Amino acid sequence: MAIGIDADTEYAERAGIPSGGAGTLSAGGFADFFAGVWLYRPSASATYALTAAGSIIHCQAGAREVIVGFNSAGSALADLNLQIIYNSGGGTGTPYLFAGHTGASFLDEWVYYFIYEDASNNLVGGYILLSDLATAVTNSYANDNAGSQYVNSLTFGNDSGHGACVLGYYAFGRARDSAASPANVLTYAASDATIAGDWGFWALGNNTDTADTSGNGRTLTFGGTLTTQTSPTLGGGGAAVAVLLHQLRTQGIA
């Protein structure tokens, strides 16, 4: 199952994350972390008003933030562009757009969105289609954040100010306090259960399921009146198959 978010005041969030020490999600400067979630946007209810400048995943660290979501360009759903903001100095940061992914793209299908820092200290954002679990579309930016900017709130479906949602159904949110790789992300996307080392895993099974099943007790807070929806079908051998296909493709075999 999944949760449905359909108003700008609705969200799923883990706030009050410690800045360093036990329970920290990231190292300083958005280093060593991963966050991802599945999202289905139904065409029957997709609107510009509820996606303009909306966040799918929002990581807040004091005055800085890292976001995957939509911008507010234009005046119709098709005018919006998927963007990643890798903040490097407070304020709104610098947006990096995904060519070919507008607000009207990939409606009526499940898409996995994610943000992470890799082993080379690049911030990476992107998405994976359920119909192609072996391909991650990404862009990256050399992480020049530094110092005490620890992720202190993680929000799915909105920003930490709860002012602009991306309407749709959300399932299988995951966070990890370690760097990631493309192969890692394919594994995370293909699994509907906690994986060893998760900082938090939230099945989002229904509109009251805030539980963290990673064993770390990091429950979410739901805001607004969420609905209960159907989740994507994952699990089984999907993770292993996705990673194998990725390896074959990078070698020019598949």
C-alpha positions in Angstrom: 0.0 0.0 0.0 1.0 3.7 -0.2 0.0 7.1 1.0 -1.7 9.7 -1.1 -0.8 13.4 -0.8 -3.1 15.8 -2.6 -2.9 19.2 -0.8 0.0 21.6 -0.3 -0.2 21.2 3.4 0.2 17.5 3.4 3.5 15.7 3.9 5.5 12.8 5.5 8.4 13.9 7.5 11.2 13.0 9.9 12.2 16.2 11.7 14.5 16.9 14.6 17.3 14.8 13.3 20.5 15.4 15.4 23.3 17.5 14.0 26.1 15.1 14.6 26.6 12.2 17.0 24.1 9.4 17.5 21.2 9.4 15.1 22.8 11.7 12.5 21.5 11.2 9.0 24.4 12.8 7.1 27.9 14.0 7.9 28.4 17.8 7.7 27.8 19.5 4.4 25.3 16.9 3.1 28.1 14.3 3.0 27.4 10.5 3.3 23.7 10.2 3.0 21.0 8.7 0.7 17.2 9.4 0.5 14.8 7.8 -2.0 11.0 7.2 -2.4 8.6 5.8 -5.0 6.0 8.2 -6.4 3.0 7.6 -8.7 1.3 10.7 -10.1 -2.2 10.0 -11.5 -3.0 12.0 -14.6 -6.6 12.3 -13.5 -5.6 14.6 -10.6 -2.2 16.0 -11.6 -2.3 19.8 -11.6 0.1 22.6 -12.1 -1.0 24.3 -8.9 0.1 21.4 -6.7 3.4 20.7 -8.3 4.8 24.2 -9.1 8.0 24.4 -7.0 6.9 21.3 -5.2 9.4 18.9 -3.5 9.4 15.1 -3.9 12.3 14.8 -1.4 13.5 17.7 0.7 16.6 17.5 2.9 16.9 20.6 5.1 20.1 21.5 6.9 19.9 24.8 8.6 19.8 27.5 5.9 20.8 25.0 3.2 18.8 22.3 1.4 19.0 19.6 -1.2 15.8 19.0 -3.2 14.4 16.8 -6.0 11.2 18.2 -7.2 9.6 20.6 -9.8 10.3 24.3 -10.6 7.6 26.9 -11.0 8.3 27.9 -14.6 5.3 28.5 -16.9 1.7 28.3 -16.1 0.7 24.7 -16.9 1.7 21.2 -15.8 3.7 20.6 -19.0 5.7 23.8 -18.4 7.2 22.5 -15.2 10.7 20.8 -15.2 12.1 18.2 -12.8 15.0 19.8 -11.0 17.6 19.0 -8.4 18.8 21.8 -6.2 22.3 21.2 -4.7 22.5 24.1 -2.4 25.9 25.6 -1.9 25.4 28.8 0.1 21.9 29.1 1.6 18.9 30.6 -0.1 17.4 28.8 -3.0 20.6 27.2 -4.3 21.2 26.4 -8.0 18.7 24.3 -9.9 19.8 21.6 -12.3 17.1 20.6 -14.8 16.5 17.1 -16.2 16.0 17.5 -20.0 12.8 15.8 -21.1 11.2 15.4 -17.7 8.4 17.9 -17.4 5.5 18.0 -15.0 3.4 16.1 -17.5 6.0 13.3 -17.9 5.7 9.8 -16.4 2.1 10.2 -15.2 0.3 7.0 -14.3 3.4 5.1 -13.6 5.7 4.5 -10.6 9.0 6.4 -10.5 11.7 6.2 -7.9 13.3 9.5 -7.0 16.5 9.8 -5.0 19.4 12.0 -3.8 22.7 10.9 -2.5 26.4 11.7 -2.1 28.8 9.4 -3.8 32.3 8.2 -2.9 33.8 11.1 -4.9 31.9 13.7 -2.9 29.5 14.5 -5.7 25.8 15.1 -4.9 23.7 13.0 -7.2 20.0 13.2 -7.9 17.8 11.2 -10.3 15.1 8.8 -11.0 14.3 5.2 -12.0 11.2 4.0 -13.8 9.5 0.9 -12.5 9.3 -0.3 -16.1 13.1 -0.2 -16.3 14.6 -1.0 -12.9 18.1 -1.4 -14.4 18.4 2.2 -15.5 19.0 5.3 -13.3 18.8 8.7 -14.9 21.1 11.1 -12.9 22.9 14.3 -12.8 25.6 15.3 -10.3 27.4 18.3 -8.8 30.6 18.5 -6.9 29.6 18.9 -3.3 31.0 22.2 -2.0 28.8 22.3 1.1 30.9 22.0 4.2 30.9 22.4 7.9 28.0 21.9 10.2 25.1 21.6 7.7 23.7 18.2 8.9 20.4 17.1 7.5 18.0 18.0 10.3 14.7 17.2 8.5 13.8 14.8 5.7 10.4 15.4 4.0 8.7 13.3 1.4 6.0 14.9 -0.8 6.7 18.5 0.3 9.3 20.9 1.6 10.1 21.3 5.3 7.9 24.4 5.4 5.0 22.3 4.2 4.0 24.8 1.5 4.2 23.1 -1.9 3.6 19.4 -2.4 4.0 17.2 -5.4 0.6 15.5 -5.7 0.6 11.7 -5.9 1.1 8.4 -4.1 4.2 7.7 -2.1 5.7 4.4 -1.0 8.8 2.7 0.3 10.8 5.7 1.6 14.4 5.0 2.5 17.3 6.9 4.1 20.9 5.8 4.8 23.7 7.6 6.6 26.4 6.6 4.1 27.6 7.4 0.6 26.0 5.5 -2.3 26.7 4.3 -5.8 24.6 3.7 -8.9 24.5 -0.1 -8.1 23.4 0.7 -4.5 20.6 2.9 -5.8 19.2 0.1 -8.1 19.2 -2.2 -5.1 17.4 0.2 -2.9 14.8 1.0 -5.6 14.0 -2.6 -6.2 13.3 -3.6 -2.6 10.1 -3.2 -0.7 11.7 -3.9 2.7 14.5 -2.7 5.0 18.0 -3.4 3.9 20.9 -3.9 6.4 22.4 -0.5 7.2 19.2 1.6 6.6 19.0 4.7 8.7 15.3 4.5 8.2 12.8 2.6 6.1 9.1 3.5 5.8 6.8 1.3 3.9 4.1 4.0 4.0 1.5 1.2 4.0 -1.5 3.3 4.7 -2.5 6.8 5.8 -1.6 6.0 9.5 1.6 3.9 8.8 4.4 6.2 10.1 6.5 3.3 11.3 10.2 2.9 10.6 10.8 -0.8 10.0 14.6 -0.5 9.9 14.7 -1.2 13.7 15.9 2.3 14.5 12.5 3.6 15.6 12.6 6.7 13.5 8.9 7.2 12.9 7.6 9.8 10.5 5.0 12.6 11.1 2.2 12.9 8.6 0.6 16.3 8.0 -2.8 16.8 6.7 -5.4 14.2 5.7 -3.5 11.6 3.7 -5.3 8.8 1.8 -4.4 5.1 1.4 -3.4 4.0 -2.0 -1.9 0.9 -3.8 1.9 0.6 -3.9 4.2 -0.7 -6.7 5.0 -4.4 -6.8 8.7 -4.9 -5.7 10.8 -7.3 -3.8 11.8 -10.9 -4.7 14.8 -11.1 -6.9 14.3 -7.6 -8.4 17.2 -6.0 -6.7 19.7 -8.6 -7.9 18.3 -8.6 -11.4 18.5 -4.8 -11.6 22.1 -4.7 -10.5 23.1 -7.5 -12.9 21.5 -5.7 -15.8 23.2 -2.4 -14.8 26.6 -4.2 -14.8 25.9 -5.8 -18.2 24.9 -2.5 -19.7 27.9 -0.6 -18.4 30.0 -3.3 -20.1 28.1 -3.0 -23.4 26.6 -6.5 -23.2 22.9 -5.9 -22.5 
